[in-house]
Amino acid sequence: MLDGYRLVTAEILYRMPDHLGVLQTFVWQDYDLAPRYPGLSKFLAYWEKNLDGPLHSVRIATKRVITPAEFPYTEFVGIVH
């Protein structure tokens, strides 16, 4: 996870093979390397080669898996014996 992997979510809109005017949604999610996203690229290449529904669009959202720690500030400071 320290090598730049991110959680990648892709919303894929594709056309129905029998009714090209109808769009369907498919959601793909996996860990992938930014900014080239080789896993997603491989999946989309597989889709275009083997599946009948032509792609319309792909939206990508990413989130770093490991981030710097956050320490909330405290409102009380006291001594405990």
MODELLER restraints for C-alpha pairs under 7 A, 6 or more apart:
rsr = mdl.restraints
at = mdl.atoms
rsr.add(forms.Gaussian(group=physical.xy_distance, feature=features.Distance(at['CA:1:A'], at['CA:65:A']), mean=6.90, stdev=0.5))
rsr.add(forms.Gaussian(group=physical.xy_distance, feature=features.Distance(at['CA:1:A'], at['CA:66:A']), mean=6.84, stdev=0.5))
rsr.add(forms.Gaussian(group=physical.xy_distance, feature=features.Distance(at['CA:4:A'], at['CA:33:A']), mean=5.84, stdev=0.5))
rsr.add(forms.Gaussian(group=physical.xy_distance, feature=features.Distance(at['CA:4:A'], at['CA:34:A']), mean=6.68, stdev=0.5))
rsr.add(forms.Gaussian(group=physical.xy_distance, feature=features.Distance(at['CA:5:A'], at['CA:31:A']), mean=6.08, stdev=0.5))
rsr.add(forms.Gaussian(group=physical.xy_distance, feature=features.Distance(at['CA:5:A'], at['CA:32:A']), mean=5.22, stdev=0.5))
rsr.add(forms.Gaussian(group=physical.xy_distance, feature=features.Distance(at['CA:5:A'], at['CA:33:A']), mean=4.59, stdev=0.5))
rsr.add(forms.Gaussian(group=physical.xy_distance, feature=features.Distance(at['CA:5:A'], at['CA:34:A']), mean=6.72, stdev=0.5))
rsr.add(forms.Gaussian(group=physical.xy_distance, feature=features.Distance(at['CA:6:A'], at['CA:31:A']), mean=5.40, stdev=0.5))
rsr.add(forms.Gaussian(group=physical.xy_distance, feature=features.Distance(at['CA:6:A'], at['CA:32:A']), mean=5.49, stdev=0.5))
rsr.add(forms.Gaussian(group=physical.xy_distance, feature=features.Distance(at['CA:6:A'], at['CA:33:A']), mean=6.16, stdev=0.5))
rsr.add(forms.Gaussian(group=physical.xy_distance, feature=features.Distance(at['CA:6:A'], at['CA:34:A']), mean=6.84, stdev=0.5))
rsr.add(forms.Gaussian(group=physical.xy_distance, feature=features.Distance(at['CA:6:A'], at['CA:62:A']), mean=6.24, stdev=0.5))
rsr.add(forms.Gaussian(group=physical.xy_distance, feature=features.Distance(at['CA:6:A'], at['CA:63:A']), mean=5.61, stdev=0.5))
rsr.add(forms.Gaussian(group=physical.xy_distance, feature=features.Distance(at['CA:6:A'], at['CA:64:A']), mean=4.72, stdev=0.5))
rsr.add(forms.Gaussian(group=physical.xy_distance, feature=features.Distance(at['CA:6:A'], at['CA:65:A']), mean=5.62, stdev=0.5))
rsr.add(forms.Gaussian(group=physical.xy_distance, feature=features.Distance(at['CA:7:A'], at['CA:30:A']), mean=5.88, stdev=0.5))
rsr.add(forms.Gaussian(group=physical.xy_distance, feature=features.Distance(at['CA:7:A'], at['CA:31:A']), mean=4.56, stdev=0.5))
rsr.add(forms.Gaussian(group=physical.xy_distance, feature=features.Distance(at['CA:7:A'], at['CA:32:A']), mean=6.47, stdev=0.5))
rsr.add(forms.Gaussian(group=physical.xy_distance, feature=features.Distance(at['CA:7:A'], at['CA:62:A']), mean=5.59, stdev=0.5))
rsr.add(forms.Gaussian(group=physical.xy_distance, feature=features.Distance(at['CA:7:A'], at['CA:63:A']), mean=5.28, stdev=0.5))
rsr.add(forms.Gaussian(group=physical.xy_distance, feature=features.Distance(at['CA:7:A'], at['CA:64:A']), mean=6.37, stdev=0.5))
rsr.add(forms.Gaussian(group=physical.xy_distance, feature=features.Distance(at['CA:7:A'], at['CA:65:A']), mean=6.37, stdev=0.5))
rsr.add(forms.Gaussian(group=physical.xy_distance, feature=features.Distance(at['CA:8:A'], at['CA:29:A']), mean=5.58, stdev=0.5))
rsr.add(forms.Gaussian(group=physical.xy_distance, feature=features.Distance(at['CA:8:A'], at['CA:30:A']), mean=5.56, stdev=0.5))
rsr.add(forms.Gaussian(group=physical.xy_distance, feature=features.Distance(at['CA:8:A'], at['CA:31:A']), mean=5.81, stdev=0.5))
rsr.add(forms.Gaussian(group=physical.xy_distance, feature=features.Distance(at['CA:8:A'], at['CA:32:A']), mean=6.27, stdev=0.5))
rsr.add(forms.Gaussian(group=physical.xy_distance, feature=features.Distance(at['CA:8:A'], at['CA:60:A']), mean=6.90, stdev=0.5))
rsr.add(forms.Gaussian(group=physical.xy_distance, feature=features.Distance(at['CA:8:A'], at['CA:61:A']), mean=5.90, stdev=0.5))
rsr.add(forms.Gaussian(group=physical.xy_distance, feature=features.Distance(at['CA:8:A'], at['CA:62:A']), mean=4.58, stdev=0.5))
rsr.add(forms.Gaussian(group=physical.xy_distance, feature=features.Distance(at['CA:8:A'], at['CA:63:A']), mean=6.75, stdev=0.5))
rsr.add(forms.Gaussian(group=physical.xy_distance, feature=features.Distance(at['CA:9:A'], at['CA:28:A']), mean=5.75, stdev=0.5))
rsr.add(forms.Gaussian(group=physical.xy_distance, feature=features.Distance(at['CA:9:A'], at['CA:29:A']), mean=4.40, stdev=0.5))
rsr.add(forms.Gaussian(group=physical.xy_distance, feature=features.Distance(at['CA:9:A'], at['CA:30:A']), mean=6.82, stdev=0.5))
rsr.add(forms.Gaussian(group=physical.xy_distance, feature=features.Distance(at['CA:9:A'], at['CA:60:A']), mean=5.77, stdev=0.5))
rsr.add(forms.Gaussian(group=physical.xy_distance, feature=features.Distance(at['CA:9:A'], at['CA:61:A']), mean=5.24, stdev=0.5))
rsr.add(forms.Gaussian(group=physical.xy_distance, feature=features.Distance(at['CA:9:A'], at['CA:62:A']), mean=6.30, stdev=0.5))
rsr.add(forms.Gaussian(group=physical.xy_distance, feature=features.Distance(at['CA:10:A'], at['CA:27:A']), mean=5.73, stdev=0.5))
rsr.add(forms.Gaussian(group=physical.xy_distance, feature=features.Distance(at['CA:10:A'], at['CA:28:A']), mean=5.12, stdev=0.5))
rsr.add(forms.Gaussian(group=physical.xy_distance, feature=features.Distance(at['CA:10:A'], at['CA:29:A']), mean=6.31, stdev=0.5))
rsr.add(forms.Gaussian(group=physical.xy_distance, feature=features.Distance(at['CA:10:A'], at['CA:58:A']), mean=6.41, stdev=0.5))
rsr.add(forms.Gaussian(group=physical.xy_distance, feature=features.Distance(at['CA:10:A'], at['CA:59:A']), mean=5.48, stdev=0.5))
rsr.add(forms.Gaussian(group=physical.xy_distance, feature=features.Distance(at['CA:10:A'], at['CA:60:A']), mean=4.49, stdev=0.5))
rsr.add(forms.Gaussian(group=physical.xy_distance, feature=features.Distance(at['CA:10:A'], at['CA:61:A']), mean=6.42, stdev=0.5))
rsr.add(forms.Gaussian(group=physical.xy_distance, feature=features.Distance(at['CA:11:A'], at['CA:25:A']), mean=6.80, stdev=0.5))
rsr.add(forms.Gaussian(group=physical.xy_distance, feature=features.Distance(at['CA:11:A'], at['CA:26:A']), mean=5.99, stdev=0.5))
rsr.add(forms.Gaussian(group=physical.xy_distance, feature=features.Distance(at['CA:11:A'], at['CA:27:A']), mean=4.72, stdev=0.5))
rsr.add(forms.Gaussian(group=physical.xy_distance, feature=features.Distance(at['CA:11:A'], at['CA:28:A']), mean=6.58, stdev=0.5))
rsr.add(forms.Gaussian(group=physical.xy_distance, feature=features.Distance(at['CA:11:A'], at['CA:58:A']), mean=5.63, stdev=0.5))
rsr.add(forms.Gaussian(group=physical.xy_distance, feature=features.Distance(at['CA:11:A'], at['CA:59:A']), mean=5.11, stdev=0.5))
rsr.add(forms.Gaussian(group=physical.xy_distance, feature=features.Distance(at['CA:11:A'], at['CA:60:A']), mean=6.51, stdev=0.5))
rsr.add(forms.Gaussian(group=physical.xy_distance, feature=features.Distance(at['CA:12:A'], at['CA:25:A']), mean=5.67, stdev=0.5))
rsr.add(forms.Gaussian(group=physical.xy_distance, feature=features.Distance(at['CA:12:A'], at['CA:26:A']), mean=5.06, stdev=0.5))
rsr.add(forms.Gaussian(group=physical.xy_distance, feature=features.Distance(at['CA:12:A'], at['CA:27:A']), mean=6.06, stdev=0.5))
rsr.add(forms.Gaussian(group=physical.xy_distance, feature=features.Distance(at['CA:12:A'], at['CA:57:A']), mean=6.00, stdev=0.5))
rsr.add(forms.Gaussian(group=physical.xy_distance, feature=features.Distance(at['CA:12:A'], at['CA:58:A']), mean=4.56, stdev=0.5))
rsr.add(forms.Gaussian(group=physical.xy_distance, feature=features.Distance(at['CA:12:A'], at['CA:59:A']), mean=6.60, stdev=0.5))
rsr.add(forms.Gaussian(group=physical.xy_distance, feature=features.Distance(at['CA:13:A'], at['CA:23:A']), mean=6.28, stdev=0.5))
rsr.add(forms.Gaussian(group=physical.xy_distance, feature=features.Distance(at['CA:13:A'], at['CA:24:A']), mean=5.66, stdev=0.5))
rsr.add(forms.Gaussian(group=physical.xy_distance, feature=features.Distance(at['CA:13:A'], at['CA:25:A']), mean=4.73, stdev=0.5))
rsr.add(forms.Gaussian(group=physical.xy_distance, feature=features.Distance(at['CA:13:A'], at['CA:26:A']), mean=6.48, stdev=0.5))
rsr.add(forms.Gaussian(group=physical.xy_distance, feature=features.Distance(at['CA:13:A'], at['CA:55:A']), mean=6.24, stdev=0.5))
rsr.add(forms.Gaussian(group=physical.xy_distance, feature=features.Distance(at['CA:13:A'], at['CA:56:A']), mean=5.30, stdev=0.5))
rsr.add(forms.Gaussian(group=physical.xy_distance, feature=features.Distance(at['CA:13:A'], at['CA:57:A']), mean=5.20, stdev=0.5))
rsr.add(forms.Gaussian(group=physical.xy_distance, feature=features.Distance(at['CA:13:A'], at['CA:58:A']), mean=6.27, stdev=0.5))
rsr.add(forms.Gaussian(group=physical.xy_distance, feature=features.Distance(at['CA:14:A'], at['CA:23:A']), mean=5.50, stdev=0.5))
rsr.add(forms.Gaussian(group=physical.xy_distance, feature=features.Distance(at['CA:14:A'], at['CA:24:A']), mean=5.45, stdev=0.5))
rsr.add(forms.Gaussian(group=physical.xy_distance, feature=features.Distance(at['CA:14:A'], at['CA:25:A']), mean=6.52, stdev=0.5))
rsr.add(forms.Gaussian(group=physical.xy_distance, feature=features.Distance(at['CA:14:A'], at['CA:53:A']), mean=5.91, stdev=0.5))
rsr.add(forms.Gaussian(group=physical.xy_distance, feature=features.Distance(at['CA:14:A'], at['CA:54:A']), mean=5.60, stdev=0.5))
rsr.add(forms.Gaussian(group=physical.xy_distance, feature=features.Distance(at['CA:14:A'], at['CA:55:A']), mean=4.27, stdev=0.5))
rsr.add(forms.Gaussian(group=physical.xy_distance, feature=features.Distance(at['CA:14:A'], at['CA:56:A']), mean=4.82, stdev=0.5))
rsr.add(forms.Gaussian(group=physical.xy_distance, feature=features.Distance(at['CA:14:A'], at['CA:57:A']), mean=6.95, stdev=0.5))
rsr.add(forms.Gaussian(group=physical.xy_distance, feature=features.Distance(at['CA:15:A'], at['CA:21:A']), mean=6.84, stdev=0.5))
rsr.add(forms.Gaussian(group=physical.xy_distance, feature=features.Distance(at['CA:15:A'], at['CA:22:A']), mean=5.76, stdev=0.5))
rsr.add(forms.Gaussian(group=physical.xy_distance, feature=features.Distance(at['CA:15:A'], at['CA:23:A']), mean=4.63, stdev=0.5))
rsr.add(forms.Gaussian(group=physical.xy_distance, feature=features.Distance(at['CA:15:A'], at['CA:24:A']), mean=6.20, stdev=0.5))
rsr.add(forms.Gaussian(group=physical.xy_distance, feature=features.Distance(at['CA:15:A'], at['CA:53:A']), mean=5.26, stdev=0.5))
rsr.add(forms.Gaussian(group=physical.xy_distance, feature=features.Distance(at['CA:15:A'], at['CA:54:A']), mean=5.50, stdev=0.5))
rsr.add(forms.Gaussian(group=physical.xy_distance, feature=features.Distance(at['CA:15:A'], at['CA:55:A']), mean=6.38, stdev=0.5))
rsr.add(forms.Gaussian(group=physical.xy_distance, feature=features.Distance(at['CA:15:A'], at['CA:56:A']), mean=6.50, stdev=0.5))
rsr.add(forms.Gaussian(group=physical.xy_distance, feature=features.Distance(at['CA:16:A'], at['CA:22:A']), mean=5.79, stdev=0.5))
rsr.add(forms.Gaussian(group=physical.xy_distance, feature=features.Distance(at['CA:16:A'], at['CA:23:A']), mean=6.18, stdev=0.5))
rsr.add(forms.Gaussian(group=physical.xy_distance, feature=features.Distance(at['CA:16:A'], at['CA:24:A']), mean=6.70, stdev=0.5))
rsr.add(forms.Gaussian(group=physical.xy_distance, feature=features.Distance(at['CA:16:A'], at['CA:53:A']), mean=5.32, stdev=0.5))
rsr.add(forms.Gaussian(group=physical.xy_distance, feature=features.Distance(at['CA:17:A'], at['CA:52:A']), mean=5.70, stdev=0.5))
rsr.add(forms.Gaussian(group=physical.xy_distance, feature=features.Distance(at['CA:17:A'], at['CA:53:A']), mean=4.81, stdev=0.5))
rsr.add(forms.Gaussian(group=physical.xy_distance, feature=features.Distance(at['CA:32:A'], at['CA:38:A']), mean=6.93, stdev=0.5))
rsr.add(forms.Gaussian(group=physical.xy_distance, feature=features.Distance(at['CA:32:A'], at['CA:39:A']), mean=5.93, stdev=0.5))
rsr.add(forms.Gaussian(group=physical.xy_distance, feature=features.Distance(at['CA:48:A'], at['CA:54:A']), mean=6.84, stdev=0.5))
